[in-house]
């Protein structure tokens, strides 16, 4: 059983890849309709995170966004970055 970590919550995912991909695609699609009252834009990153379990190109994109978010948080709010699990900032070089 696969698990993903989304905003500090660990979620179990279905074991079958087609179910996971269908769930991820539905979340992304309905997340794009986030301007409607019932749906929200939070569904897009969750759907991409679920898709990253099975699709390598989405996984690379998700990792890149995660690293950039960590750098941004360390520059602006280092305490929040540590609380979200980004650890200590490393120097380049």
N, CA, C and O atoms as a Tinker XYZ file with bonds, in Angstrom:
   372  protein
     1  N      0.852000   -1.174000    0.000000    73     2
     2  CA     0.000000    0.000000    0.000000    64     1     3
     3  C      0.896000    1.234000    0.000000    63     2     4     5
     4  O      1.797000    1.346000    0.831000    81     3
     5  N      0.656000    2.150000   -0.916000    73     3     6
     6  CA     1.433000    3.377000   -1.018000    64     5     7
     7  C      0.906000    4.424000   -0.052000    63     6     8     9
     8  O     -0.272000    4.437000    0.305000    81     7
     9  N      1.799000    5.289000    0.354000    73     7    10
    10  CA     1.438000    6.411000    1.222000    64     9    11
    11  C      2.069000    7.672000    0.665000    63    10    12    13
    12  O      3.157000    7.633000    0.091000    81    11
    13  N      1.380000    8.788000    0.838000    73    11    14
    14  CA     1.936000   10.086000    0.495000    64    13    15
    15  C      1.776000   11.009000    1.696000    63    14    16    17
    16  O      0.875000   10.841000    2.517000    81    15
    17  N      2.669000   11.980000    1.776000    73    15    18
    18  CA     2.629000   12.961000    2.851000    64    17    19
    19  C      2.204000   14.288000    2.236000    63    18    20    21
    20  O      2.904000   14.832000    1.381000    81    19
    21  N      1.061000   14.809000    2.668000    73    19    22
    22  CA     0.510000   16.047000    2.123000    64    21    23
    23  C      0.217000   16.989000    3.273000    63    22    24    25
    24  O     -0.683000   16.733000    4.073000    81    23
    25  N      0.960000   18.065000    3.363000    73    23    26
    26  CA     0.798000   19.103000    4.381000    64    25    27
    27  C      0.793000   18.493000    5.785000    63    26    28    29
    28  O     -0.033000   18.842000    6.629000    81    27
    29  N      1.724000   17.586000    6.009000    73    27    30
    30  CA     1.854000   16.994000    7.328000    64    29    31
    31  C      0.944000   15.809000    7.605000    63    30    32    33
    32  O      1.057000   15.199000    8.668000    81    31
    33  N      0.060000   15.465000    6.704000    73    31    34
    34  CA    -0.844000   14.327000    6.883000    64    33    35
    35  C     -0.384000   13.177000    5.994000    63    34    36    37
    36  O     -0.100000   13.375000    4.813000    81    35
    37  N     -0.311000   11.985000    6.559000    73    35    38
    38  CA     0.031000   10.808000    5.774000    64    37    39
    39  C     -1.259000   10.139000    5.322000    63    38    40    41
    40  O     -2.154000    9.865000    6.121000    81    39
    41  N     -1.330000    9.884000    4.028000    73    39    42
    42  CA    -2.543000    9.295000    3.461000    64    41    43
    43  C     -2.212000    7.963000    2.809000    63    42    44    45
    44  O     -1.196000    7.825000    2.129000    81    43
    45  N     -3.073000    6.994000    3.022000    73    43    46
    46  CA    -2.943000    5.713000    2.341000    64    45    47
    47  C     -3.579000    5.837000    0.959000    63    46    48    49
    48  O     -4.593000    6.513000    0.785000    81    47
    49  N     -2.974000    5.183000   -0.004000    73    47    50
    50  CA    -3.492000    5.190000   -1.369000    64    49    51
    51  C     -3.881000    3.780000   -1.768000    63    50    52    53
    52  O     -3.396000    2.810000   -1.185000    81    51
    53  N     -4.763000    3.660000   -2.766000    73    51    54
    54  CA    -5.129000    2.318000   -3.245000    64    53    55
    55  C     -3.910000    1.579000   -3.791000    63    54    56    57
    56  O     -2.961000    2.204000   -4.264000    81    55
    57  N     -3.937000    0.274000   -3.728000    73    55    58
    58  CA    -2.818000   -0.537000   -4.175000    64    57    59
    59  C     -2.694000   -0.657000   -5.684000    63    58    60    61
    60  O     -1.590000   -0.856000   -6.191000    81    59
    61  N     -3.785000   -0.543000   -6.406000    73    59    62
    62  CA    -3.754000   -0.722000   -7.845000    64    61    63
    63  C     -3.364000    0.595000   -8.534000    63    62    64    65
    64  O     -3.928000    1.643000   -8.219000    81    63
    65  N     -2.409000    0.550000   -9.468000    73    63    66
    66  CA    -1.956000    1.780000  -10.123000    64    65    67
    67  C     -3.041000    2.514000  -10.903000    63    66    68    69
    68  O     -3.039000    3.744000  -10.951000    81    67
    69  N     -3.962000    1.781000  -11.510000    73    67    70
    70  CA    -5.023000    2.452000  -12.275000    64    69    71
    71  C     -5.964000    3.232000  -11.362000    63    70    72    73
    72  O     -6.439000    4.308000  -11.726000    81    71
    73  N     -6.227000    2.695000  -10.193000    73    71    74
    74  CA    -7.064000    3.431000   -9.233000    64    73    75
    75  C     -6.361000    4.695000   -8.756000    63    74    76    77
    76  O     -6.978000    5.754000   -8.646000    81    75
    77  N     -5.049000    4.575000   -8.469000    73    75    78
    78  CA    -4.294000    5.753000   -8.038000    64    77    79
    79  C     -4.255000    6.811000   -9.130000    63    78    80    81
    80  O     -4.451000    7.994000   -8.854000    81    79
    81  N     -4.005000    6.398000  -10.364000    73    79    82
    82  CA    -3.921000    7.373000  -11.458000    64    81    83
    83  C     -5.282000    8.003000  -11.729000    63    82    84    85
    84  O     -5.365000    9.198000  -12.011000    81    83
    85  N     -6.332000    7.223000  -11.646000    73    83    86
    86  CA    -7.674000    7.778000  -11.826000    64    85    87
    87  C     -8.017000    8.775000  -10.731000    63    86    88    89
    88  O     -8.591000    9.831000  -10.999000    81    87
    89  N     -7.665000    8.437000   -9.502000    73    87    90
    90  CA    -7.919000    9.341000   -8.384000    64    89    91
    91  C     -7.117000   10.635000   -8.537000    63    90    92    93
    92  O     -7.637000   11.723000   -8.292000    81    91
    93  N     -5.856000   10.513000   -8.941000    73    91    94
    94  CA    -5.020000   11.697000   -9.137000    64    93    95
    95  C     -5.533000   12.579000  -10.267000    63    94    96    97
    96  O     -5.567000   13.802000  -10.133000    81    95
    97  N     -5.931000   11.969000  -11.376000    73    95    98
    98  CA    -6.454000   12.751000  -12.504000    64    97    99
    99  C     -7.756000   13.463000  -12.142000    63    98   100   101
   100  O     -7.967000   14.613000  -12.529000    81    99
   101  N     -8.629000   12.778000  -11.397000    73    99   102
   102  CA    -9.881000   13.421000  -10.979000    64   101   103
   103  C     -9.619000   14.602000  -10.050000    63   102   104   105
   104  O    -10.264000   15.643000  -10.172000    81   103
   105  N     -8.676000   14.445000   -9.121000    73   103   106
   106  CA    -8.360000   15.553000   -8.225000    64   105   107
   107  C     -7.787000   16.748000   -8.979000    63   106   108   109
   108  O     -8.131000   17.892000   -8.683000    81   107
   109  N     -6.913000   16.489000   -9.952000    73   107   110
   110  CA    -6.352000   17.595000  -10.734000    64   109   111
   111  C     -7.451000   18.266000  -11.545000    63   110   112   113
   112  O     -7.532000   19.494000  -11.579000    81   111
   113  N     -8.296000   17.476000  -12.198000    73   111   114
   114  CA    -9.362000   18.043000  -13.030000    64   113   115
   115  C    -10.326000   18.893000  -12.204000    63   114   116   117
   116  O    -10.631000   20.028000  -12.572000    81   115
   117  N    -10.804000   18.339000  -11.086000    73   115   118
   118  CA   -11.746000   19.102000  -10.261000    64   117   119
   119  C    -11.065000   20.255000   -9.538000    63   118   120   121
   120  O    -11.712000   21.246000   -9.200000    81   119
   121  N     -9.763000   20.133000   -9.300000    73   119   122
   122  CA    -9.031000   21.241000   -8.705000    64   121   123
   123  C     -8.922000   22.432000   -9.642000    63   122   124   125
   124  O     -8.884000   23.579000   -9.197000    81   123
   125  N     -8.872000   22.155000  -10.945000    73   123   126
   126  CA    -8.842000   23.249000  -11.917000    64   125   127
   127  C    -10.174000   23.993000  -11.953000    63   126   128   129
   128  O    -10.247000   25.121000  -12.441000    81   127
   129  N    -11.207000   23.373000  -11.447000    73   127   130
   130  CA   -12.512000   24.021000  -11.322000    64   129   131
   131  C    -12.682000   24.615000   -9.925000    63   130   132   133
   132  O    -13.802000   24.716000   -9.423000    81   131
   133  N    -11.584000   25.003000   -9.305000    73   131   134
   134  CA   -11.581000   25.460000   -7.920000    64   133   135
   135  C    -12.329000   26.746000   -7.671000    63   134   136   137
   136  O    -12.617000   27.081000   -6.523000    81   135
   137  N    -12.649000   27.474000   -8.725000    73   135   138
   138  CA   -13.417000   28.709000   -8.544000    64   137   139
   139  C    -14.871000   28.415000   -8.203000    63   138   140   141
   140  O    -15.590000   29.312000   -7.764000    81   139
   141  N    -15.317000   27.185000   -8.396000    73   139   142
   142  CA   -16.679000   26.807000   -8.030000    64   141   143
   143  C    -16.766000   26.655000   -6.508000    63   142   144   145
   144  O    -15.759000   26.361000   -5.865000    81   143
   145  N    -17.951000   26.852000   -5.923000    73   143   146
   146  CA   -18.066000   26.892000   -4.456000    64   145   147
   147  C    -17.659000   25.614000   -3.725000    63   146   148   149
   148  O    -17.079000   25.699000   -2.643000    81   147
   149  N    -17.940000   24.443000   -4.275000    73   147   150
   150  CA   -17.703000   23.200000   -3.539000    64   149   151
   151  C    -16.251000   22.724000   -3.677000    63   150   152   153
   152  O    -15.703000   22.122000   -2.754000    81   151
   153  N    -15.643000   22.991000   -4.815000    73   151   154
   154  CA   -14.300000   22.492000   -5.097000    64   153   155
   155  C    -13.253000   23.500000   -4.662000    63   154   156   157
   156  O    -13.583000   24.642000   -4.341000    81   155
   157  N    -11.997000   23.089000   -4.648000    73   155   158
   158  CA   -10.945000   24.005000   -4.237000    64   157   159
   159  C     -9.664000   23.758000   -5.003000    63   158   160   161
   160  O     -9.446000   22.669000   -5.535000    81   159
   161  N     -8.816000   24.775000   -5.057000    73   159   162
   162  CA    -7.556000   24.662000   -5.766000    64   161   163
   163  C     -6.570000   23.759000   -5.036000    63   162   164   165
   164  O     -5.555000   23.374000   -5.616000    81   163
   165  N     -6.841000   23.407000   -3.777000    73   163   166
   166  CA    -5.974000   22.512000   -3.027000    64   165   167
   167  C     -5.946000   21.120000   -3.643000    63   166   168   169
   168  O     -5.038000   20.337000   -3.364000    81   167
   169  N     -6.927000   20.808000   -4.474000    73   167   170
   170  CA    -6.996000   19.479000   -5.073000    64   169   171
   171  C     -5.901000   19.258000   -6.118000    63   170   172   173
   172  O     -5.505000   18.117000   -6.359000    81   171
   173  N     -5.410000   20.326000   -6.739000    73   171   174
   174  CA    -4.392000   20.179000   -7.791000    64   173   175
   175  C     -3.090000   19.622000   -7.225000    63   174   176   177
   176  O     -2.604000   18.612000   -7.736000    81   175
   177  N     -2.494000   20.237000   -6.183000    73   175   178
   178  CA    -1.247000   19.646000   -5.691000    64   177   179
   179  C     -1.421000   18.244000   -5.107000    63   178   180   181
   180  O     -0.517000   17.415000   -5.215000    81   179
   181  N     -2.558000   17.972000   -4.497000    73   179   182
   182  CA    -2.800000   16.631000   -3.975000    64   181   183
   183  C     -2.890000   15.623000   -5.121000    63   182   184   185
   184  O     -2.331000   14.530000   -5.028000    81   183
   185  N     -3.582000   15.980000   -6.188000    73   183   186
   186  CA    -3.666000   15.093000   -7.349000    64   185   187
   187  C     -2.310000   14.851000   -7.990000    63   186   188   189
   188  O     -2.008000   13.729000   -8.395000    81   187
   189  N     -1.485000   15.898000   -8.087000    73   187   190
   190  CA    -0.146000   15.729000   -8.646000    64   189   191
   191  C      0.719000   14.858000   -7.751000    63   190   192   193
   192  O      1.532000   14.074000   -8.240000    81   191
   193  N      0.548000   14.994000   -6.447000    73   191   194
   194  CA     1.303000   14.159000   -5.523000    64   193   195
   195  C      0.912000   12.692000   -5.663000    63   194   196   197
   196  O      1.773000   11.814000   -5.609000    81   195
   197  N     -0.355000   12.426000   -5.838000    73   195   198
   198  CA    -0.815000   11.042000   -6.033000    64   197   199
   199  C     -0.322000   10.504000   -7.372000    63   198   200   201
   200  O      0.073000    9.342000   -7.462000    81   199
   201  N     -0.341000   11.337000   -8.414000    73   199   202
   202  CA     0.166000   10.904000   -9.712000    64   201   203
   203  C      1.663000   10.655000   -9.679000    63   202   204   205
   204  O      2.167000    9.837000  -10.449000    81   203
   205  N      2.385000   11.344000   -8.804000    73   203   206
   206  CA     3.836000   11.182000   -8.759000    64   205   207
   207  C      4.260000    9.812000   -8.239000    63   206   208   209
   208  O      5.420000    9.431000   -8.399000    81   207
   209  N      3.356000    9.069000   -7.627000    73   207   210
   210  CA     3.682000    7.717000   -7.169000    64   209   211
   211  C      3.944000    6.809000   -8.373000    63   210   212   213
   212  O      4.805000    5.932000   -8.308000    81   211
   213  N      3.210000    7.012000   -9.465000    73   211   214
   214  CA     3.303000    6.110000  -10.609000    64   213   215
   215  C      3.966000    6.712000  -11.843000    63   214   216   217
   216  O      4.471000    5.967000  -12.683000    81   215
   217  N      3.981000    8.027000  -11.977000    73   215   218
   218  CA     4.503000    8.656000  -13.188000    64   217   219
   219  C      5.826000    9.362000  -12.899000    63   218   220   221
   220  O      5.854000   10.328000  -12.135000    81   219
   221  N      6.931000    8.892000  -13.502000    73   219   222
   222  CA     8.245000    9.463000  -13.192000    64   221   223
   223  C      8.380000   10.949000  -13.538000    63   222   224   225
   224  O      9.014000   11.686000  -12.784000    81   223
   225  N      7.804000   11.410000  -14.652000    73   223   226
   226  CA     7.958000   12.817000  -15.014000    64   225   227
   227  C      7.212000   13.726000  -14.047000    63   226   228   229
   228  O      7.652000   14.849000  -13.803000    81   227
   229  N      6.110000   13.274000  -13.498000    73   227   230
   230  CA     5.405000   14.053000  -12.473000    64   229   231
   231  C      6.200000   14.025000  -11.171000    63   230   232   233
   232  O      6.233000   15.015000  -10.441000    81   231
   233  N      6.837000   12.899000  -10.880000    73   231   234
   234  CA     7.651000   12.777000   -9.672000    64   233   235
   235  C      8.813000   13.770000   -9.704000    63   234   236   237
   236  O      9.096000   14.425000   -8.701000    81   235
   237  N      9.497000   13.886000  -10.870000    73   235   238
   238  CA    10.596000   14.838000  -10.985000    64   237   239
   239  C     10.108000   16.261000  -10.798000    63   238   240   241
   240  O     10.765000   17.057000  -10.127000    81   239
   241  N      8.969000   16.592000  -11.381000    73   239   242
   242  CA     8.405000   17.936000  -11.279000    64   241   243
   243  C      8.007000   18.239000   -9.833000    63   242   244   245
   244  O      8.214000   19.350000   -9.346000    81   243
   245  N      7.440000   17.248000   -9.156000    73   243   246
   246  CA     7.036000   17.426000   -7.767000    64   245   247
   247  C      8.255000   17.633000   -6.866000    63   246   248   249
   248  O      8.230000   18.471000   -5.965000    81   247
   249  N      9.320000   16.869000   -7.111000    73   247   250
   250  CA    10.541000   17.045000   -6.316000    64   249   251
   251  C     11.139000   18.428000   -6.526000    63   250   252   253
   252  O     11.579000   19.070000   -5.572000    81   251
   253  N     11.155000   18.890000   -7.777000    73   251   254
   254  CA    11.690000   20.223000   -8.072000    64   253   255
   255  C     10.898000   21.298000   -7.341000    63   254   256   257
   256  O     11.485000   22.205000   -6.751000    81   255
   257  N      9.580000   21.208000   -7.374000    73   255   258
   258  CA     8.749000   22.175000   -6.659000    64   257   259
   259  C      8.971000   22.095000   -5.152000    63   258   260   261
   260  O      8.964000   23.119000   -4.469000    81   259
   261  N      9.166000   20.899000   -4.638000    73   259   262
   262  CA     9.394000   20.720000   -3.212000    64   261   263
   263  C     10.719000   21.368000   -2.791000    63   262   264   265
   264  O     10.784000   22.010000   -1.742000    81   263
   265  N     11.762000   21.207000   -3.589000    73   263   266
   266  CA    13.054000   21.816000   -3.278000    64   265   267
   267  C     12.951000   23.336000   -3.346000    63   266   268   269
   268  O     13.473000   24.032000   -2.475000    81   267
   269  N     12.284000   23.853000   -4.368000    73   267   270
   270  CA    12.131000   25.301000   -4.490000    64   269   271
   271  C     11.317000   25.877000   -3.344000    63   270   272   273
   272  O     11.627000   26.959000   -2.845000    81   271
   273  N     10.284000   25.170000   -2.923000    73   271   274
   274  CA     9.501000   25.624000   -1.782000    64   273   275
   275  C     10.356000   25.646000   -0.520000    63   274   276   277
   276  O     10.249000   26.574000    0.283000    81   275
   277  N     11.203000   24.634000   -0.335000    73   275   278
   278  CA    12.081000   24.600000    0.817000    64   277   279
   279  C     13.063000   25.762000    0.831000    63   278   280   281
   280  O     13.290000   26.367000    1.879000    81   279
   281  N     13.648000   26.082000   -0.321000    73   279   282
   282  CA    14.571000   27.224000   -0.401000    64   281   283
   283  C     13.842000   28.532000   -0.111000    63   282   284   285
   284  O     14.354000   29.391000    0.606000    81   283
   285  N     12.658000   28.673000   -0.668000    73   283   286
   286  CA    11.873000   29.888000   -0.443000    64   285   287
   287  C     11.533000   30.055000    1.037000    63   286   288   289
   288  O     11.685000   31.140000    1.599000    81   287
   289  N     11.074000   28.977000    1.660000    73   287   290
   290  CA    10.709000   29.049000    3.067000    64   289   291
   291  C     11.917000   29.337000    3.954000    63   290   292   293
   292  O     11.808000   30.080000    4.930000    81   291
   293  N     13.059000   28.758000    3.623000    73   291   294
   294  CA    14.254000   29.022000    4.425000    64   293   295
   295  C     14.693000   30.482000    4.311000    63   294   296   297
   296  O     15.201000   31.057000    5.274000    81   295
   297  N     14.497000   31.076000    3.141000    73   295   298
   298  CA    14.859000   32.484000    2.991000    64   297   299
   299  C     13.903000   33.391000    3.746000    63   298   300   301
   300  O     14.331000   34.333000    4.411000    81   299
   301  N     12.605000   33.109000    3.644000    73   299   302
   302  CA    11.598000   34.003000    4.214000    64   301   303
   303  C     11.236000   33.691000    5.656000    63   302   304   305
   304  O     11.218000   34.587000    6.501000    81   303
   305  N     10.948000   32.430000    5.944000    73   303   306
   306  CA    10.480000   32.005000    7.264000    64   305   307
   307  C     11.202000   30.723000    7.685000    63   306   308   309
   308  O     10.653000   29.632000    7.527000    81   307
   309  N     12.413000   30.834000    8.215000    73   307   310
   310  CA    13.162000   29.625000    8.572000    64   309   311
   311  C     12.492000   28.779000    9.654000    63   310   312   313
   312  O     12.611000   27.554000    9.634000    81   311
   313  N     11.794000   29.407000   10.594000    73   311   314
   314  CA    11.099000   28.637000   11.629000    64   313   315
   315  C      9.985000   27.785000   11.046000    63   314   316   317
   316  O      9.816000   26.627000   11.426000    81   315
   317  N      9.231000   28.358000   10.128000    73   315   318
   318  CA     8.161000   27.606000    9.465000    64   317   319
   319  C      8.731000   26.472000    8.624000    63   318   320   321
   320  O      8.151000   25.388000    8.560000    81   319
   321  N      9.867000   26.723000    7.980000    73   319   322
   322  CA    10.500000   25.674000    7.168000    64   321   323
   323  C     10.888000   24.485000    8.042000    63   322   324   325
   324  O     10.702000   23.335000    7.644000    81   323
   325  N     11.432000   24.759000    9.241000    73   323   326
   326  CA    11.798000   23.651000   10.140000    64   325   327
   327  C     10.565000   22.909000   10.630000    63   326   328   329
   328  O     10.592000   21.684000   10.750000    81   327
   329  N      9.470000   23.636000   10.919000    73   327   330
   330  CA     8.244000   22.978000   11.374000    64   329   331
   331  C      7.635000   22.095000   10.285000    63   330   332   333
   332  O      7.030000   21.064000   10.577000    81   331
   333  N      7.802000   22.512000    9.024000    73   331   334
   334  CA     7.243000   21.727000    7.919000    64   333   335
   335  C      8.147000   20.568000    7.511000    63   334   336   337
   336  O      7.811000   19.805000    6.605000    81   335
   337  N      9.302000   20.435000    8.182000    73   335   338
   338  CA    10.155000   19.287000    7.925000    64   337   339
   339  C     11.225000   19.511000    6.884000    63   338   340   341
   340  O     11.757000   18.539000    6.347000    81   339
   341  N     11.566000   20.754000    6.573000    73   339   342
   342  CA    12.610000   21.003000    5.585000    64   341   343
   343  C     13.995000   21.015000    6.190000    63   342   344   345
   344  O     14.972000   21.114000    5.448000    81   343
   345  N     14.127000   20.919000    7.502000    73   343   346
   346  CA    15.422000   20.811000    8.147000    64   345   347
   347  C     16.253000   22.064000    8.026000    63   346   348   349
   348  O     15.725000   23.159000    7.830000    81   347
   349  N     17.553000   21.898000    8.144000    73   347   350
   350  CA    18.470000   23.027000    8.068000    64   349   351
   351  C     18.840000   23.302000    6.610000    63   350   352   353
   352  O     18.921000   22.386000    5.791000    81   351
   353  N     19.058000   24.566000    6.309000    73   351   354
   354  CA    19.437000   24.944000    4.960000    64   353   355
   355  C     20.916000   24.627000    4.749000    63   354   356   357
   356  O     21.746000   24.889000    5.620000    81   355
   357  N     21.236000   24.063000    3.587000    73   355   358
   358  CA    22.619000   23.744000    3.252000    64   357   359
   359  C     23.183000   24.828000    2.349000    63   358   360   361
   360  O     22.476000   25.392000    1.514000    81   359
   361  N     24.452000   25.109000    2.529000    73   359   362
   362  CA    25.118000   26.068000    1.646000    64   361   363
   363  C     25.503000   25.388000    0.349000    63   362   364   365
   364  O     25.860000   24.210000    0.334000    81   363
   365  N     25.430000   26.130000   -0.731000    73   363   366
   366  CA    25.860000   25.582000   -2.026000    64   365   367
   367  C     27.371000   25.654000   -2.114000    63   366   368   369
   368  O     28.000000   26.580000   -1.602000    81   367
   369  N     27.939000   24.658000   -2.774000    73   367   370
   370  CA    29.374000   24.726000   -3.027000    64   369   371
   371  C     30.104000   23.807000   -2.233000    63   370   372
   372  O     31.330000   23.743000   -2.331000    81   371
